[in-house]
């Protein structure tokens, strides 16, 4: 689940999550400019990392990226 703040009141927001796959949701920000979105069956791990971008139709934008850690056996 993700929470976004700082968007325009009632702004339509497209939220894109990227892992080895991709998922998209469309939400509407509250009158206070916040939203919550849940991606089901779509979870990053410390080995895969993830990236999420939220783009509003009035110009607001936010993103977060978690780079993958080194996983697996070392030589």
mmCIF file of the N, C-alpha and C atoms, coordinates in Angstrom:
data_MODEL
# 
_entry.id   MODEL 
# 
loop_
_atom_site.group_PDB 
_atom_site.id 
_atom_site.type_symbol 
_atom_site.label_atom_id 
_atom_site.label_alt_id 
_atom_site.label_comp_id 
_atom_site.label_asym_id 
_atom_site.label_entity_id 
_atom_site.label_seq_id 
_atom_site.pdbx_PDB_ins_code 
_atom_site.Cartn_x 
_atom_site.Cartn_y 
_atom_site.Cartn_z 
_atom_site.occupancy 
_atom_site.B_iso_or_equiv 
_atom_site.pdbx_formal_charge 
_atom_site.auth_seq_id 
_atom_site.auth_comp_id 
_atom_site.auth_asym_id 
_atom_site.auth_atom_id 
_atom_site.pdbx_PDB_model_num 
ATOM 1   N N  . UNK A 1 1  ? 0.856  -1.175  0.000   1.00 0.00 ? 1  UNK A N  1 
ATOM 2   C CA . UNK A 1 1  ? 0.000  0.000   0.000   1.00 0.00 ? 1  UNK A CA 1 
ATOM 3   C C  . UNK A 1 1  ? 0.896  1.229   0.000   1.00 0.00 ? 1  UNK A C  1 
ATOM 4   N N  . UNK A 1 2  ? 0.485  2.235   -0.754  1.00 0.00 ? 2  UNK A N  1 
ATOM 5   C CA . UNK A 1 2  ? 1.243  3.478   -0.858  1.00 0.00 ? 2  UNK A CA 1 
ATOM 6   C C  . UNK A 1 2  ? 0.341  4.660   -0.548  1.00 0.00 ? 2  UNK A C  1 
ATOM 7   N N  . UNK A 1 3  ? 0.922  5.683   0.033   1.00 0.00 ? 3  UNK A N  1 
ATOM 8   C CA . UNK A 1 3  ? 0.190  6.916   0.319   1.00 0.00 ? 3  UNK A CA 1 
ATOM 9   C C  . UNK A 1 3  ? 0.932  8.074   -0.330  1.00 0.00 ? 3  UNK A C  1 
ATOM 10  N N  . UNK A 1 4  ? 0.200  8.902   -1.044  1.00 0.00 ? 4  UNK A N  1 
ATOM 11  C CA . UNK A 1 4  ? 0.772  10.076  -1.678  1.00 0.00 ? 4  UNK A CA 1 
ATOM 12  C C  . UNK A 1 4  ? 0.168  11.341  -1.093  1.00 0.00 ? 4  UNK A C  1 
ATOM 13  N N  . UNK A 1 5  ? 0.976  12.371  -0.923  1.00 0.00 ? 5  UNK A N  1 
ATOM 14  C CA . UNK A 1 5  ? 0.502  13.659  -0.423  1.00 0.00 ? 5  UNK A CA 1 
ATOM 15  C C  . UNK A 1 5  ? 1.111  14.771  -1.268  1.00 0.00 ? 5  UNK A C  1 
ATOM 16  N N  . UNK A 1 6  ? 0.564  15.975  -1.137  1.00 0.00 ? 6  UNK A N  1 
ATOM 17  C CA . UNK A 1 6  ? 1.111  17.129  -1.844  1.00 0.00 ? 6  UNK A CA 1 
ATOM 18  C C  . UNK A 1 6  ? 0.576  17.300  -3.252  1.00 0.00 ? 6  UNK A C  1 
ATOM 19  N N  . UNK A 1 7  ? -0.474 16.563  -3.609  1.00 0.00 ? 7  UNK A N  1 
ATOM 20  C CA . UNK A 1 7  ? -1.081 16.708  -4.921  1.00 0.00 ? 7  UNK A CA 1 
ATOM 21  C C  . UNK A 1 7  ? -2.160 17.788  -4.859  1.00 0.00 ? 7  UNK A C  1 
ATOM 22  N N  . UNK A 1 8  ? -2.644 18.215  -6.011  1.00 0.00 ? 8  UNK A N  1 
ATOM 23  C CA . UNK A 1 8  ? -3.704 19.207  -6.072  1.00 0.00 ? 8  UNK A CA 1 
ATOM 24  C C  . UNK A 1 8  ? -5.009 18.580  -5.573  1.00 0.00 ? 8  UNK A C  1 
ATOM 25  N N  . UNK A 1 9  ? -5.878 19.345  -4.937  1.00 0.00 ? 9  UNK A N  1 
ATOM 26  C CA . UNK A 1 9  ? -7.164 18.798  -4.492  1.00 0.00 ? 9  UNK A CA 1 
ATOM 27  C C  . UNK A 1 9  ? -7.942 18.180  -5.657  1.00 0.00 ? 9  UNK A C  1 
ATOM 28  N N  . UNK A 1 10 ? -8.448 16.971  -5.453  1.00 0.00 ? 10 UNK A N  1 
ATOM 29  C CA . UNK A 1 10 ? -9.260 16.245  -6.438  1.00 0.00 ? 10 UNK A CA 1 
ATOM 30  C C  . UNK A 1 10 ? -8.536 15.970  -7.757  1.00 0.00 ? 10 UNK A C  1 
ATOM 31  N N  . UNK A 1 11 ? -7.219 15.983  -7.745  1.00 0.00 ? 11 UNK A N  1 
ATOM 32  C CA . UNK A 1 11 ? -6.426 15.712  -8.948  1.00 0.00 ? 11 UNK A CA 1 
ATOM 33  C C  . UNK A 1 11 ? -6.483 14.226  -9.281  1.00 0.00 ? 11 UNK A C  1 
ATOM 34  N N  . UNK A 1 12 ? -6.620 13.906  -10.578 1.00 0.00 ? 12 UNK A N  1 
ATOM 35  C CA . UNK A 1 12 ? -6.583 12.514  -11.033 1.00 0.00 ? 12 UNK A CA 1 
ATOM 36  C C  . UNK A 1 12 ? -5.116 12.109  -11.165 1.00 0.00 ? 12 UNK A C  1 
ATOM 37  N N  . UNK A 1 13 ? -4.774 10.993  -10.532 1.00 0.00 ? 13 UNK A N  1 
ATOM 38  C CA . UNK A 1 13 ? -3.372 10.571  -10.452 1.00 0.00 ? 13 UNK A CA 1 
ATOM 39  C C  . UNK A 1 13 ? -3.215 9.173   -11.035 1.00 0.00 ? 13 UNK A C  1 
ATOM 40  N N  . UNK A 1 14 ? -2.217 9.015   -11.877 1.00 0.00 ? 14 UNK A N  1 
ATOM 41  C CA . UNK A 1 14 ? -1.848 7.699   -12.418 1.00 0.00 ? 14 UNK A CA 1 
ATOM 42  C C  . UNK A 1 14 ? -0.623 7.223   -11.643 1.00 0.00 ? 14 UNK A C  1 
ATOM 43  N N  . UNK A 1 15 ? -0.743 6.056   -11.022 1.00 0.00 ? 15 UNK A N  1 
ATOM 44  C CA . UNK A 1 15 ? 0.337  5.494   -10.213 1.00 0.00 ? 15 UNK A CA 1 
ATOM 45  C C  . UNK A 1 15 ? 0.862  4.254   -10.932 1.00 0.00 ? 15 UNK A C  1 
ATOM 46  N N  . UNK A 1 16 ? 2.169  4.241   -11.233 1.00 0.00 ? 16 UNK A N  1 
ATOM 47  C CA . UNK A 1 16 ? 2.794  3.123   -11.943 1.00 0.00 ? 16 UNK A CA 1 
ATOM 48  C C  . UNK A 1 16 ? 3.853  2.505   -11.051 1.00 0.00 ? 16 UNK A C  1 
ATOM 49  N N  . UNK A 1 17 ? 3.717  1.210   -10.794 1.00 0.00 ? 17 UNK A N  1 
ATOM 50  C CA . UNK A 1 17 ? 4.704  0.455   -10.026 1.00 0.00 ? 17 UNK A CA 1 
ATOM 51  C C  . UNK A 1 17 ? 5.494  -0.440  -10.957 1.00 0.00 ? 17 UNK A C  1 
ATOM 52  N N  . UNK A 1 18 ? 6.817  -0.445  -10.810 1.00 0.00 ? 18 UNK A N  1 
ATOM 53  C CA . UNK A 1 18 ? 7.681  -1.270  -11.662 1.00 0.00 ? 18 UNK A CA 1 
ATOM 54  C C  . UNK A 1 18 ? 8.552  -2.177  -10.799 1.00 0.00 ? 18 UNK A C  1 
ATOM 55  N N  . UNK A 1 19 ? 8.497  -3.433  -11.097 1.00 0.00 ? 19 UNK A N  1 
ATOM 56  C CA . UNK A 1 19 ? 9.373  -4.463  -10.524 1.00 0.00 ? 19 UNK A CA 1 
ATOM 57  C C  . UNK A 1 19 ? 9.918  -5.213  -11.723 1.00 0.00 ? 19 UNK A C  1 
ATOM 58  N N  . UNK A 1 20 ? 10.112 -6.499  -11.596 1.00 0.00 ? 20 UNK A N  1 
ATOM 59  C CA . UNK A 1 20 ? 10.305 -7.256  -12.824 1.00 0.00 ? 20 UNK A CA 1 
ATOM 60  C C  . UNK A 1 20 ? 9.059  -7.169  -13.720 1.00 0.00 ? 20 UNK A C  1 
ATOM 61  N N  . UNK A 1 21 ? 7.898  -6.807  -13.155 1.00 0.00 ? 21 UNK A N  1 
ATOM 62  C CA . UNK A 1 21 ? 6.668  -6.570  -13.914 1.00 0.00 ? 21 UNK A CA 1 
ATOM 63  C C  . UNK A 1 21 ? 6.236  -5.130  -13.731 1.00 0.00 ? 21 UNK A C  1 
ATOM 64  N N  . UNK A 1 22 ? 5.039  -4.792  -14.215 1.00 0.00 ? 22 UNK A N  1 
ATOM 65  C CA . UNK A 1 22 ? 4.535  -3.434  -14.089 1.00 0.00 ? 22 UNK A CA 1 
ATOM 66  C C  . UNK A 1 22 ? 3.052  -3.473  -13.751 1.00 0.00 ? 22 UNK A C  1 
ATOM 67  N N  . UNK A 1 23 ? 2.599  -2.549  -12.908 1.00 0.00 ? 23 UNK A N  1 
ATOM 68  C CA . UNK A 1 23 ? 1.183  -2.431  -12.556 1.00 0.00 ? 23 UNK A CA 1 
ATOM 69  C C  . UNK A 1 23 ? 0.822  -0.952  -12.544 1.00 0.00 ? 23 UNK A C  1 
ATOM 70  N N  . UNK A 1 24 ? -0.405 -0.650  -12.961 1.00 0.00 ? 24 UNK A N  1 
ATOM 71  C CA . UNK A 1 24 ? -0.878 0.730   -13.020 1.00 0.00 ? 24 UNK A CA 1 
ATOM 72  C C  . UNK A 1 24 ? -2.220 0.849   -12.321 1.00 0.00 ? 24 UNK A C  1 
ATOM 73  N N  . UNK A 1 25 ? -2.386 1.928   -11.574 1.00 0.00 ? 25 UNK A N  1 
ATOM 74  C CA . UNK A 1 25 ? -3.661 2.246   -10.926 1.00 0.00 ? 25 UNK A CA 1 
ATOM 75  C C  . UNK A 1 25 ? -3.959 3.711   -11.176 1.00 0.00 ? 25 UNK A C  1 
ATOM 76  N N  . UNK A 1 26 ? -5.242 4.033   -11.203 1.00 0.00 ? 26 UNK A N  1 
ATOM 77  C CA . UNK A 1 26 ? -5.682 5.431   -11.308 1.00 0.00 ? 26 UNK A CA 1 
ATOM 78  C C  . UNK A 1 26 ? -6.491 5.743   -10.067 1.00 0.00 ? 26 UNK A C  1 
ATOM 79  N N  . UNK A 1 27 ? -6.163 6.860   -9.423  1.00 0.00 ? 27 UNK A N  1 
ATOM 80  C CA . UNK A 1 27 ? -6.842 7.279   -8.203  1.00 0.00 ? 27 UNK A CA 1 
ATOM 81  C C  . UNK A 1 27 ? -7.137 8.780   -8.299  1.00 0.00 ? 27 UNK A C  1 
ATOM 82  N N  . UNK A 1 28 ? -7.980 9.255   -7.400  1.00 0.00 ? 28 UNK A N  1 
ATOM 83  C CA . UNK A 1 28 ? -8.270 10.682  -7.299  1.00 0.00 ? 28 UNK A CA 1 
ATOM 84  C C  . UNK A 1 28 ? -7.830 11.166  -5.930  1.00 0.00 ? 28 UNK A C  1 
ATOM 85  N N  . UNK A 1 29 ? -7.041 12.227  -5.922  1.00 0.00 ? 29 UNK A N  1 
ATOM 86  C CA . UNK A 1 29 ? -6.576 12.798  -4.653  1.00 0.00 ? 29 UNK A CA 1 
ATOM 87  C C  . UNK A 1 29 ? -7.767 13.385  -3.892  1.00 0.00 ? 29 UNK A C  1 
ATOM 88  N N  . UNK A 1 30 ? -7.667 13.374  -2.590  1.00 0.00 ? 30 UNK A N  1 
ATOM 89  C CA . UNK A 1 30 ? -8.714 13.924  -1.723  1.00 0.00 ? 30 UNK A CA 1 
ATOM 90  C C  . UNK A 1 30 ? -8.717 15.449  -1.818  1.00 0.00 ? 30 UNK A C  1 
ATOM 91  N N  . UNK A 1 31 ? -9.694 16.112  -1.211  1.00 0.00 ? 31 UNK A N  1 
ATOM 92  C CA . UNK A 1 31 ? -9.665 17.582  -1.171  1.00 0.00 ? 31 UNK A CA 1 
ATOM 93  C C  . UNK A 1 31 ? -8.405 18.132  -0.493  1.00 0.00 ? 31 UNK A C  1 
ATOM 94  N N  . UNK A 1 32 ? -7.747 17.312  0.330   1.00 0.00 ? 32 UNK A N  1 
ATOM 95  C CA . UNK A 1 32 ? -6.486 17.721  0.962   1.00 0.00 ? 32 UNK A CA 1 
ATOM 96  C C  . UNK A 1 32 ? -5.271 17.393  0.093   1.00 0.00 ? 32 UNK A C  1 
ATOM 97  N N  . UNK A 1 33 ? -5.485 16.756  -1.083  1.00 0.00 ? 33 UNK A N  1 
ATOM 98  C CA . UNK A 1 33 ? -4.384 16.443  -1.990  1.00 0.00 ? 33 UNK A CA 1 
ATOM 99  C C  . UNK A 1 33 ? -3.651 15.150  -1.677  1.00 0.00 ? 33 UNK A C  1 
ATOM 100 N N  . UNK A 1 34 ? -4.307 14.216  -0.989  1.00 0.00 ? 34 UNK A N  1 
ATOM 101 C CA . UNK A 1 34 ? -3.678 12.947  -0.627  1.00 0.00 ? 34 UNK A CA 1 
ATOM 102 C C  . UNK A 1 34 ? -4.438 11.776  -1.251  1.00 0.00 ? 34 UNK A C  1 
ATOM 103 N N  . UNK A 1 35 ? -3.741 10.656  -1.395  1.00 0.00 ? 35 UNK A N  1 
ATOM 104 C CA . UNK A 1 35 ? -4.393 9.436   -1.873  1.00 0.00 ? 35 UNK A CA 1 
ATOM 105 C C  . UNK A 1 35 ? -3.696 8.227   -1.268  1.00 0.00 ? 35 UNK A C  1 
ATOM 106 N N  . UNK A 1 36 ? -4.402 7.118   -1.285  1.00 0.00 ? 36 UNK A N  1 
ATOM 107 C CA . UNK A 1 36 ? -3.847 5.827   -0.882  1.00 0.00 ? 36 UNK A CA 1 
ATOM 108 C C  . UNK A 1 36 ? -4.176 4.843   -1.986  1.00 0.00 ? 36 UNK A C  1 
ATOM 109 N N  . UNK A 1 37 ? -3.214 4.024   -2.357  1.00 0.00 ? 37 UNK A N  1 
ATOM 110 C CA . UNK A 1 37 ? -3.425 3.026   -3.403  1.00 0.00 ? 37 UNK A CA 1 
ATOM 111 C C  . UNK A 1 37 ? -2.794 1.711   -2.960  1.00 0.00 ? 37 UNK A C  1 
ATOM 112 N N  . UNK A 1 38 ? -3.450 0.625   -3.309  1.00 0.00 ? 38 UNK A N  1 
ATOM 113 C CA . UNK A 1 38 ? -2.942 -0.706  -2.956  1.00 0.00 ? 38 UNK A CA 1 
ATOM 114 C C  . UNK A 1 38 ? -2.738 -1.507  -4.240  1.00 0.00 ? 38 UNK A C  1 
ATOM 115 N N  . UNK A 1 39 ? -1.549 -2.074  -4.372  1.00 0.00 ? 39 UNK A N  1 
ATOM 116 C CA . UNK A 1 39 ? -1.247 -2.994  -5.454  1.00 0.00 ? 39 UNK A CA 1 
ATOM 117 C C  . UNK A 1 39 ? -1.290 -4.401  -4.872  1.00 0.00 ? 39 UNK A C  1 
ATOM 118 N N  . UNK A 1 40 ? -2.211 -5.234  -5.342  1.00 0.00 ? 40 UNK A N  1 
ATOM 119 C CA . UNK A 1 40 ? -2.296 -6.598  -4.843  1.00 0.00 ? 40 UNK A CA 1 
ATOM 120 C C  . UNK A 1 40 ? -1.497 -7.527  -5.751  1.00 0.00 ? 40 UNK A C  1 
ATOM 121 N N  . UNK A 1 41 ? -0.832 -8.492  -5.136  1.00 0.00 ? 41 UNK A N  1 
ATOM 122 C CA . UNK A 1 41 ? -0.032 -9.439  -5.903  1.00 0.00 ? 41 UNK A CA 1 
ATOM 123 C C  . UNK A 1 41 ? 1.190  -8.814  -6.542  1.00 0.00 ? 41 UNK A C  1 
ATOM 124 N N  . UNK A 1 42 ? 1.647  -7.710  -5.996  1.00 0.00 ? 42 UNK A N  1 
ATOM 125 C CA . UNK A 1 42 ? 2.746  -6.951  -6.595  1.00 0.00 ? 42 UNK A CA 1 
ATOM 126 C C  . UNK A 1 42 ? 3.597  -6.422  -5.456  1.00 0.00 ? 42 UNK A C  1 
ATOM 127 N N  . UNK A 1 43 ? 4.679  -7.110  -5.142  1.00 0.00 ? 43 UNK A N  1 
ATOM 128 C CA . UNK A 1 43 ? 5.495  -6.700  -3.993  1.00 0.00 ? 43 UNK A CA 1 
ATOM 129 C C  . UNK A 1 43 ? 6.971  -6.787  -4.344  1.00 0.00 ? 43 UNK A C  1 
ATOM 130 N N  . UNK A 1 44 ? 7.686  -5.738  -4.033  1.00 0.00 ? 44 UNK A N  1 
ATOM 131 C CA . UNK A 1 44 ? 9.119  -5.747  -4.230  1.00 0.00 ? 44 UNK A CA 1 
ATOM 132 C C  . UNK A 1 44 ? 9.807  -6.451  -3.077  1.00 0.00 ? 44 UNK A C  1 
ATOM 133 N N  . UNK A 1 45 ? 10.979 -6.937  -3.340  1.00 0.00 ? 45 UNK A N  1 
ATOM 134 C CA . UNK A 1 45 ? 11.791 -7.534  -2.287  1.00 0.00 ? 45 UNK A CA 1 
ATOM 135 C C  . UNK A 1 45 ? 13.114 -6.795  -2.257  1.00 0.00 ? 45 UNK A C  1 
ATOM 136 N N  . UNK A 1 46 ? 13.899 -7.067  -1.250  1.00 0.00 ? 46 UNK A N  1 
ATOM 137 C CA . UNK A 1 46 ? 15.198 -6.397  -1.169  1.00 0.00 ? 46 UNK A CA 1 
ATOM 138 C C  . UNK A 1 46 ? 16.118 -6.836  -2.301  1.00 0.00 ? 46 UNK A C  1 
ATOM 139 N N  . UNK A 1 47 ? 15.837 -7.995  -2.909  1.00 0.00 ? 47 UNK A N  1 
ATOM 140 C CA . UNK A 1 47 ? 16.662 -8.495  -4.015  1.00 0.00 ? 47 UNK A CA 1 
ATOM 141 C C  . UNK A 1 47 ? 16.225 -7.951  -5.377  1.00 0.00 ? 47 UNK A C  1 
ATOM 142 N N  . UNK A 1 48 ? 14.959 -7.576  -5.518  1.00 0.00 ? 48 UNK A N  1 
ATOM 143 C CA . UNK A 1 48 ? 14.478 -7.074  -6.809  1.00 0.00 ? 48 UNK A CA 1 
ATOM 144 C C  . UNK A 1 48 ? 14.415 -5.558  -6.870  1.00 0.00 ? 48 UNK A C  1 
ATOM 145 N N  . UNK A 1 49 ? 14.196 -4.908  -5.722  1.00 0.00 ? 49 UNK A N  1 
ATOM 146 C CA . UNK A 1 49 ? 13.994 -3.466  -5.733  1.00 0.00 ? 49 UNK A CA 1 
ATOM 147 C C  . UNK A 1 49 ? 12.656 -3.122  -6.357  1.00 0.00 ? 49 UNK A C  1 
ATOM 148 N N  . UNK A 1 50 ? 12.341 -1.839  -6.412  1.00 0.00 ? 50 UNK A N  1 
ATOM 149 C CA . UNK A 1 50 ? 11.091 -1.398  -7.033  1.00 0.00 ? 50 UNK A CA 1 
ATOM 150 C C  . UNK A 1 50 ? 11.169 0.090   -7.330  1.00 0.00 ? 50 UNK A C  1 
ATOM 151 N N  . UNK A 1 51 ? 10.230 0.545   -8.141  1.00 0.00 ? 51 UNK A N  1 
ATOM 152 C CA . UNK A 1 51 ? 10.099 1.952   -8.473  1.00 0.00 ? 51 UNK A CA 1 
ATOM 153 C C  . UNK A 1 51 ? 8.612  2.274   -8.613  1.00 0.00 ? 51 UNK A C  1 
ATOM 154 N N  . UNK A 1 52 ? 8.170  3.375   -8.041  1.00 0.00 ? 52 UNK A N  1 
ATOM 155 C CA . UNK A 1 52 ? 6.778  3.811   -8.163  1.00 0.00 ? 52 UNK A CA 1 
ATOM 156 C C  . UNK A 1 52 ? 6.774  5.287   -8.540  1.00 0.00 ? 52 UNK A C  1 
ATOM 157 N N  . UNK A 1 53 ? 5.969  5.632   -9.550  1.00 0.00 ? 53 UNK A N  1 
ATOM 158 C CA . UNK A 1 53 ? 5.820  7.015   -9.989  1.00 0.00 ? 53 UNK A CA 1 
ATOM 159 C C  . UNK A 1 53 ? 4.345  7.376   -9.985  1.00 0.00 ? 53 UNK A C  1 
ATOM 160 N N  . UNK A 1 54 ? 4.011  8.526   -9.419  1.00 0.00 ? 54 UNK A N  1 
ATOM 161 C CA . UNK A 1 54 ? 2.646  9.039   -9.413  1.00 0.00 ? 54 UNK A CA 1 
ATOM 162 C C  . UNK A 1 54 ? 2.627  10.350  -10.181 1.00 0.00 ? 54 UNK A C  1 
ATOM 163 N N  . UNK A 1 55 ? 1.774  10.435  -11.205 1.00 0.00 ? 55 UNK A N  1 
ATOM 164 C CA . UNK A 1 55 ? 1.699  11.622  -12.042 1.00 0.00 ? 55 UNK A CA 1 
ATOM 165 C C  . UNK A 1 55 ? 0.265  12.131  -12.065 1.00 0.00 ? 55 UNK A C  1 
ATOM 166 N N  . UNK A 1 56 ? 0.068  13.371  -11.651 1.00 0.00 ? 56 UNK A N  1 
ATOM 167 C CA . UNK A 1 56 ? -1.256 13.972  -11.629 1.00 0.00 ? 56 UNK A CA 1 
ATOM 168 C C  . UNK A 1 56 ? -1.576 14.702  -12.919 1.00 0.00 ? 56 UNK A C  1 
ATOM 169 N N  . UNK A 1 57 ? -2.865 14.807  -13.225 1.00 0.00 ? 57 UNK A N  1 
ATOM 170 C CA . UNK A 1 57 ? -3.277 15.479  -14.459 1.00 0.00 ? 57 UNK A CA 1 
ATOM 171 C C  . UNK A 1 57 ? -3.201 17.007  -14.375 1.00 0.00 ? 57 UNK A C  1 
ATOM 172 N N  . UNK A 1 58 ? -2.793 17.543  -13.228 1.00 0.00 ? 58 UNK A N  1 
ATOM 173 C CA . UNK A 1 58 ? -2.592 18.990  -13.080 1.00 0.00 ? 58 UNK A CA 1 
ATOM 174 C C  . UNK A 1 58 ? -1.127 19.340  -12.855 1.00 0.00 ? 58 UNK A C  1 
ATOM 175 N N  . UNK A 1 59 ? -0.237 18.387  -13.153 1.00 0.00 ? 59 UNK A N  1 
ATOM 176 C CA . UNK A 1 59 ? 1.190  18.666  -13.092 1.00 0.00 ? 59 UNK A CA 1 
ATOM 177 C C  . UNK A 1 59 ? 1.925  18.170  -11.862 1.00 0.00 ? 59 UNK A C  1 
ATOM 178 N N  . UNK A 1 60 ? 1.222  17.645  -10.875 1.00 0.00 ? 60 UNK A N  1 
ATOM 179 C CA . UNK A 1 60 ? 1.907  17.121  -9.689  1.00 0.00 ? 60 UNK A CA 1 
ATOM 180 C C  . UNK A 1 60 ? 2.602  15.813  -10.045 1.00 0.00 ? 60 UNK A C  1 
ATOM 181 N N  . UNK A 1 61 ? 3.718  15.561  -9.362  1.00 0.00 ? 61 UNK A N  1 
ATOM 182 C CA . UNK A 1 61 ? 4.483  14.340  -9.654  1.00 0.00 ? 61 UNK A CA 1 
ATOM 183 C C  . UNK A 1 61 ? 5.294  13.959  -8.429  1.00 0.00 ? 61 UNK A C  1 
ATOM 184 N N  . UNK A 1 62 ? 5.367  12.652  -8.180  1.00 0.00 ? 62 UNK A N  1 
ATOM 185 C CA . UNK A 1 62 ? 6.190  12.125  -7.091  1.00 0.00 ? 62 UNK A CA 1 
ATOM 186 C C  . UNK A 1 62 ? 6.691  10.755  -7.494  1.00 0.00 ? 62 UNK A C  1 
ATOM 187 N N  . UNK A 1 63 ? 7.851  10.360  -6.969  1.00 0.00 ? 63 UNK A N  1 
ATOM 188 C CA . UNK A 1 63 ? 8.372  9.026   -7.264  1.00 0.00 ? 63 UNK A CA 1 
ATOM 189 C C  . UNK A 1 63 ? 9.254  8.543   -6.119  1.00 0.00 ? 63 UNK A C  1 
ATOM 190 N N  . UNK A 1 64 ? 9.392  7.241   -6.074  1.00 0.00 ? 64 UNK A N  1 
ATOM 191 C CA . UNK A 1 64 ? 10.289 6.600   -5.110  1.00 0.00 ? 64 UNK A CA 1 
ATOM 192 C C  . UNK A 1 64 ? 10.925 5.408   -5.799  1.00 0.00 ? 64 UNK A C  1 
ATOM 193 N N  . UNK A 1 65 ? 12.211 5.216   -5.534  1.00 0.00 ? 65 UNK A N  1 
ATOM 194 C CA . UNK A 1 65 ? 12.943 4.081   -6.084  1.00 0.00 ? 65 UNK A CA 1 
ATOM 195 C C  . UNK A 1 65 ? 13.740 3.429   -4.979  1.00 0.00 ? 65 UNK A C  1 
ATOM 196 N N  . UNK A 1 66 ? 13.619 2.129   -4.876  1.00 0.00 ? 66 UNK A N  1 
ATOM 197 C CA . UNK A 1 66 ? 14.431 1.337   -3.946  1.00 0.00 ? 66 UNK A CA 1 
ATOM 198 C C  . UNK A 1 66 ? 15.293 0.413   -4.791  1.00 0.00 ? 66 UNK A C  1 
ATOM 199 N N  . UNK A 1 67 ? 16.591 0.671   -4.831  1.00 0.00 ? 67 UNK A N  1 
ATOM 200 C CA . UNK A 1 67 ? 17.492 -0.156  -5.615  1.00 0.00 ? 67 UNK A CA 1 
ATOM 201 C C  . UNK A 1 67 ? 17.634 -1.530  -4.991  1.00 0.00 ? 67 UNK A C  1 
ATOM 202 N N  . UNK A 1 68 ? 17.841 -2.552  -5.809  1.00 0.00 ? 68 UNK A N  1 
ATOM 203 C CA . UNK A 1 68 ? 18.000 -3.897  -5.251  1.00 0.00 ? 68 UNK A CA 1 
ATOM 204 C C  . UNK A 1 68 ? 19.324 -4.037  -4.519  1.00 0.00 ? 68 UNK A C  1 
ATOM 205 N N  . UNK A 1 69 ? 19.296 -4.825  -3.450  1.00 0.00 ? 69 UNK A N  1 
ATOM 206 C CA . UNK A 1 69 ? 20.518 -5.173  -2.740  1.00 0.00 ? 69 UNK A CA 1 
ATOM 207 C C  . UNK A 1 69 ? 21.169 -6.379  -3.440  1.00 0.00 ? 69 UNK A C  1 
ATOM 208 N N  . UNK A 1 70 ? 22.437 -6.596  -3.158  1.00 0.00 ? 70 UNK A N  1 
ATOM 209 C CA . UNK A 1 70 ? 23.089 -7.772  -3.706  1.00 0.00 ? 70 UNK A CA 1 
ATOM 210 C C  . UNK A 1 70 ? 22.596 -8.990  -2.939  1.00 0.00 ? 70 UNK A C  1 
ATOM 211 N N  . UNK A 1 71 ? 22.055 -9.944  -3.667  1.00 0.00 ? 71 UNK A N  1 
ATOM 212 C CA . UNK A 1 71 ? 21.517 -11.157 -3.051  1.00 0.00 ? 71 UNK A CA 1 
ATOM 213 C C  . UNK A 1 71 ? 22.149 -12.377 -3.714  1.00 0.00 ? 71 UNK A C  1 
ATOM 214 N N  . UNK A 1 72 ? 22.080 -13.479 -3.035  1.00 0.00 ? 72 UNK A N  1 
ATOM 215 C CA . UNK A 1 72 ? 22.622 -14.705 -3.567  1.00 0.00 ? 72 UNK A CA 1 
ATOM 216 C C  . UNK A 1 72 ? 24.003 -14.986 -3.010  1.00 0.00 ? 72 UNK A C  1 
ATOM 217 N N  . UNK A 1 73 ? 24.539 -16.080 -3.437  1.00 0.00 ? 73 UNK A N  1 
ATOM 218 C CA . UNK A 1 73 ? 25.847 -16.518 -2.943  1.00 0.00 ? 73 UNK A CA 1 
ATOM 219 C C  . UNK A 1 73 ? 26.964 -15.691 -3.570  1.00 0.00 ? 73 UNK A C  1 
ATOM 220 N N  . UNK A 1 74 ? 27.939 -15.345 -2.766  1.00 0.00 ? 74 UNK A N  1 
ATOM 221 C CA . UNK A 1 74 ? 29.123 -14.671 -3.266  1.00 0.00 ? 74 UNK A CA 1 
ATOM 222 C C  . UNK A 1 74 ? 30.169 -15.708 -3.639  1.00 0.00 ? 74 UNK A C  1 
ATOM 223 N N  . UNK A 1 75 ? 30.965 -15.450 -4.670  1.00 0.00 ? 75 UNK A N  1 
ATOM 224 C CA . UNK A 1 75 ? 31.994 -16.454 -5.075  1.00 0.00 ? 75 UNK A CA 1 
ATOM 225 C C  . UNK A 1 75 ? 33.083 -16.607 -4.046  1.00 0.00 ? 75 UNK A C  1 
# 
